[in-house]
Amino acid sequence: LTLIGPNGAGKSTTLNAVAGVWPVDSGKIYIGGDDVTRLSEYKRAKYLGRVFQDPMTGTATTMSIEENMAIAARRGQSRGLSWGITKKERDIYREMLATLDLGLEDRLSSKVGLLSGGQRQRVAICRALILHPEVLLLDEITAALDPEMVREVLDVVLELAKSGQTMLIVTHEMQFARAIADHIILLDGGRIVEESYDAQAFFEHPQTERAQQFLHTFEFE
């Protein structure tokens, strides 16, 4: 499900409502068939993974890659006295990072703050996926990246879509939205202006005047 719309339309607010950051005034929120409407944010965490706009937000920059992965993997678990990261855990982290094809699986001890923005964002995606969430929330994850990094990060997300991962995506990248969405919603002023289960039809033949105006802003003659 991809959410698009102008700034202030309610896209990130929708993600925050799903994540439990903000309570909803009415309606219900179901994840995997479970009603989570009244669950607190930390109790919803087992259902969700999330990646934010700023790569710094989704990672602890002064900690190593493996430490960042371990924090995510142990979210919601009780703490005890044991060796920090086991060989089995490192093998899991290496396997996940290897799918990014960046060589990060051989740099587990590197500080995340030394990585490029695109690399940090892809590590953040791995962190968000490590507990196999029902839904992955992606909030304008390329907004702080340079153009070359944007494509590399979006390619990772496209592969996740092909694998069947359920995602709720907020983006201003219209070509990306067109390529990835199987359900698209245009928001404006906190309301659904237009909704479609056919992204191609939505972009080629928007039904509402507001959708036509919005999409026209991305056209250049």
Summary of the structure (lengths in Angstrom):
residues: 221
radius of gyration: 18.4
end to end distance: 29.8
largest distance: 63.7
contacts: 628
relative contact order: 0.17
helix: 41%
strand: 15%
